[in-house]
Amino acid sequence: MPNLGVLVKDVSRGEVGTAVGWDGPTGTVTLAPLNGDGDDWETTEFKPPNEVDRLCARMVKAKAGK
């Protein structure tokens, strides 16, 4: 279970988002887009981001002014 507010990689989409929700019974994490643009999404296929994912996430946030 990821902590809320941490970066999580959605393996099925190949995208990194910020964890904003967790449904324990279904094992589903809700992720928010890093740039704040777009809708949150849910996934059951996730893992911690690697170093490259974290670097890309910092760049996306910087470009979005976050």
Buried (B, 14 or more C-beta within 10 A) or exposed (E): EBEEEEBBBBEEEEBBBBBEEBEEEEEBBBBBBBBEEEEEBEBEEBEEBEEEBBEBBEEBBEEEEE
